[in-house]
Amino acid sequence: MELEGELDLQGFLALNDAIRPGYQKIRGRVKIKSDADPETLEKLRQAVNAHCPVLDIISNPVPLELELVHETAEDAERVPSAG
């Protein structure tokens, strides 16, 4: 599988707030060796696309919850007591 995408670094590097930081377009190519006819391969492609979780999350908005857990250097150095 080959993937490539278009990303405007002005958004990613916060140089221009009008440009989103993510990819503007993603293209993929799957190479397959098969004796199957093109119609069968197209049916396979459609079935895979219909059930691919990665394609789904890229193509559709997914609710996301991010949590910030603040840990101090002192917290990180503490060793939990056994028992």
Buried (B, 14 or more C-beta within 10 A) or exposed (E): EEEEEEBBEEBBEEEEEEBEBEBEEBEEEEEEEEEEEEEEEEEEEEEEEEEEEEBEEEEEEEEEEEEEEEEEEEEEEEEEEEE
